Amino acid sequence: MDLVAVDAGRSFTKVKVGNRVFEFPSKVSKALEGHRDQMPGDLEVRYQGKDYFVGRLAEREGYAWTNMLETKVHEQTLIEILTACFLAEVVGKVAIMTSIPINMYSKEMERSGLKKLLVGDHEILVNGVYRKLQVEKVGIGLECACSYFNHKRPGKVRIIDPGARTTNFATYQDGIYIGKESGTISYGWDSVRGSDPDLMANLIISEIGKSWSTSDQLEIIGGRAQDLELPMQKQGFVHTHAVTDAKYANVTGLYEIGRNLISVQG
């Protein structure tokens, strides 16, 4: 059984399968008829009798859905994850590892709803190519916190993951997740004026400063991790650094968790 890890973010869907990592824009639109230029990477998807544009094609030629809901239990998530599995070139039985924001993880309806959405048989057509997937297992991790499993280590580990609409932050102490010093901030790059790194750092610090110390070692992950490193340092958190391969830190951590789950469950 193949394992596919999918970080279905608001801006990009990141995917890991085996030694491969890749991404595509988290954009889905109803497919529109008419002439258009065919570009490399265009994704025309058919699922359950409906036609969609996905990724760059949805941005260029469609009217991409704007999802304002907190939940990930919806059609767009399903299409993005199934498209990710298709592009991962898996066939037949598959296990999927994905994630939800820290503040949503305690909601049983969110976890069970996402599993119900994904588990089962799916037939999908992408650019005219048919594939049948049998999703047998779905694991759900915590956004941001899952990146710890890329490099488990003793001591206190603080992680910040600024996203498009929310920012997750997580704490581990000697490998144990500390819930009271972790959470989700209800703003991200898209909600900060001009996506300004200094403003973003100030907003994050106003929240994490309630329980974190300026002497802590902070790791930043996500696509714009490097942009935040210096502003966080200038505002007092001098031991802040962007991790290597920060863009894919969540999805590679999810993959490590998924490998362990499959090994344990058999």
N, C-alpha and C positions, 0 to 999 in steps of 0.2 A: 504494500500500500504506500503510495506517494504522499509526502507531506508538503503542503504549500502554506507558507505564512503570508498573511496579507494585512498590511497596515492601511486601512481605507481612510485616509485623512481627508480633510475638507478641500485641500488644494491638490494633492497628488495621492495616488494609490501606489504604495510601495510593495514589492513582492520579492520573496526569497523562495527558491526551490533548489535543492542541492547546493551547488557552489555559485549559482546565478542569483544576482539581484538586479531588478529593473523597476521602472516606474512609468506611469502614464497619468495624465491629468484626471482628477476626479470630477469628470463632467459627463453627464448623460442627458440626451435629448431624444424626443420622439423623432424618428427618421422622417425626412422631408423628400418629396419627389422632385425631380427636375435635374437638369444638367449641372454638373460640377466637375472640377478638376480632381483627379485621383492623385493623392499624395502618399508617399511612403509612410506607413504607420497608421493610416486611416483604419478605423474599426467600425464596420457595419455589423450589427448584432441582431439576430432574431431569436426570441425566446418566448415560448408559449403563444405563438401566433402574432406577437408584437415585434415591430422593427424599431431599432434604436441606433442613434449615433453615439459613440463613446470616445472619450479622450479628446484629442486635437480636432477630430472631425466634428464633434459636438460643439466645440468652441467656434470653429470656423464656419460651419454650414447649418448648425442647428440653433435651437433656443434652449440652452442648457438649464436644467432645473436648478432653482435656488431653494435649497432645503433649509428652513429656519428652525427645524425641530432639534431638540437635544438628542432624541433617540436615534439609534442606528438601525432600528427594526423597520425598514421600509424598502421599497422597490429599488431605489438607486443603489443601496448597499449590496443587494442581491446581484444586480447586473454588474457592478464593479468587481465583486469577488468572483463571479462566474467567468467574467472576461479575464481576470487575473489568472484563474486556473487554466483557461484555454491557452493563454500566452505562455504559461509555464510548461505547456506541452505534456500535461498529465492526461491519462486516459483510464477509465474504469474506476476502481476503488481509490478514494482519496481522503486524507485527513486534512482539515483546515484549521489553522491557528490564527485567530484574529484578536482584536482588542477593543475596549470601550474606555471612555474617560473614567478617572478614578471616582468621581462623584456619582457616576451611574452604576458602578460595579455592585454596590450593595442592593440594587433593585432587582429582585428575583425575576420580575416580569421582563426586564431588559435582557438578562442573560438567557433565560429560557426562550424568550421570543426570538432572539438572534439565532439560537441553535435550531429552533423549529423552522425558521426561514431557510436555513442552509442544509440541514440534514435531509437526505433522500436522493432520489434520482433526478437528474437534470439533463435535458437535451438542448444543446445550444448550437447555433450556426454563427460563425464569425467569418465575414468576407467569403461566404459561400461554402465554408468548410464545416462539416458536421462533426460533433463530438458528444458522446454521452459520458456523464460523470455520475459516479455513485458516491456521494458524500456520506461516509460512515461515521466519522468522528469530527466534532467541532470543539476546539478548546478556546477559551476566552481569557485573555490576560488583561492587566491594567496598563493603559497607555502610560508611557514614561517609566513606570516601575519595571516593566519587562526588560528594559535595556540593561538592567543590572546583571542579567544572566549572560551577557556577552563577556563579562570579566568579573566573576564573583570573587569577593575578597573580604577580609576581616575589617573591623573598625566601622566607623560611621561613614556612610556614603549618602550624599545629597545630590539629587538629580533634578534638573529643570527642563521642561519640554514645551517651549512656546509654539503653539500651533496657529492656525488661521483665525479660529474663533474662540478658543480656550487655551489656557496654559495649565499643564499638569506639573505637579512637583511631588517628589517621592523621597522617602528616607529609609535606609536600611542600617541596622546596627548588628554587626557580626553575622550578616546573612539573614537577619530577621526583619521583615517589613514592619515599619512603625507607622500605623495608621493615623495616629493623632498628630503626626508631624508631616503628613502628606495630604494632598487634596487637589482640587481643581479651581482655578481662578476663571471667572466668567468673562474674560477678554483675551484677545490674541492679536496677532499682527494686523488683521483686517479691521479691528475695532480701535486701534490706536491711530491718532491723527497723523497722516503721512507715513505710517508704519515706521515711526521714528524710534531708533534703538534706545536713545537716552530716555524717552518717555516710557518705553516698554520696560526698561530696567527699573525705573522709578515705581511703576505700577506693581511689578513683581515683588520688589523689595518691601513695599508697603504691606504685602500679605505675608511673605515668608519671614519677614523680620519679627513676626509675632512669636515664632518658636525656633528660628534658626539664628546662629551666631555668626558674626563677621569673621570669626576665626575658623569656621567650617570650610572644608574642601567642597567646592561646588562643581558639578559637571553639567554642561549644557549640551542638549541634543536637539535634533531637528534641522531642517534645511537652512535656517538662518542663525545657527548657533554661533558662528564666528562673529556675526554682527553684534552680538550681545556681550561678548567676552570683555572687551575694554569698558563699555558703560557700566557693567556690574562691578568691575574692579574699581573704577573711579568713584562709585557710590558706596564704597566701603567693603565689599566682598572681594578682597584682594586675592583670595585663593580660588578664583573662578577660572575654568578653562573649558573650551569647546573640545569635545572628544573627537577622536579620529573617526572618519566615516559617520559623522553626526546625522546626516540625512537618513541613513538606513539603520540607525541604532535601535529603533523600536522593532523593526521587522526582523532584524537578525537576532534580537533577544527573544522575540516570539518563536522563532524557529528553534532556538535552543530549548525553550520550554516545551515546545511541541515534540521534539525528539525524545525528551525525557518522559513525557506523558505516554507516548506510544510504546516506549520501552517497558514502562511499568505496567501498562494495561495489557500489553501483548496484542 
